[in-house]
């Protein structure tokens, strides 16, 4: 399993707006081949986005769409986000 993770720094007071806009993108996100999509609100106008994929191929195939969707959130971001890949050696689901 593979993950895309993005550390997001929002403009002051813009986290809720970014989360609400992301909710509106659910259909687009669902077409990207990922198995799970998670946003962790860390407070202090920052969050971490995690997307889980079965294969590295699915991760790379989602890249252009991911860039497009992140672009829609640019008005909420203090700095451009960077999408990174990671292996997921354990993913317990209970």
N, C-alpha and C positions, 0 to 999 in steps of 0.2 A: 504494500500500500504506500502511496505517496501523498505528500501534503504540499500545498501552497500556503505560505504564511506571509502576512503583510502587517508590519507595524505601522499604525496610522497615528499621526499627530494632527488633531483637529484644530481649527481656529477656535479661540476662546468662545465657549458657549454654543458651539456648532455640532457637538456629538449627537444630540437627539435628532437634529435635522438630517445628519448623515445616516443614522440608523433608520429613520422613517423613509428616506429615499431608497435605501437598500431594500427595505420591505417591498417597495413598489417595483423592484427589479426581480422579484422572485421567479417569475416565468422565464425571464432571460437567463437567470442563474441556473435554473433547472435544465436548460438546454446545453449546458457546458460539459456534461459527462461526469460531473463530480457525484460522489455518494453522500457527502455531508458538507454543510456550509455553516460555520459557526462564527459569531462575532463575540468577543470578550471585551466588555467595557471595563477598562482599568482605572477609570476616574482620571482626574487632571486633564481632561480633554484628549485622552489617548485610548486607543483600542487595538486589539489584535484580531485580524481576520484569518480564519483557518478554513481551507477547503481540502477535502480528502478525495483522492482518486484511487482507483484500483491499479492503474498502470502509469508509468512515466509517460508513455505515449499519450494517454488521455490528458495528463497534465500539460504537456507541450502543445497539444492540439487546442486546448482552451486558452492559450496565451493571447491571441489577438482579441478574442471576445472579452477576456479579463481586462485587457488594456482599455478597451472601449468603455466598459462599465465603470472602471476606476476613473476614467475621464469625466464621467457624469457627476462624480463626487468632488471634482476639483474645487468647486466653490467653498466646500466645507473644510478643505485640507490646508494646514499651515505650511506643508512642504510636500513635494511629490512622493507618493509611496513607491516602494520597491517590492516587487513580487519575488519571493525566494522559494526554492524547492527544498524539501526535506524528506527523508525516508521515515516511515512510521512502523517501527518494529513491533509495537504493541498497541492495540486498539480494542480494549475490552468494552463490550456493550452488554449491559445487564438489564 
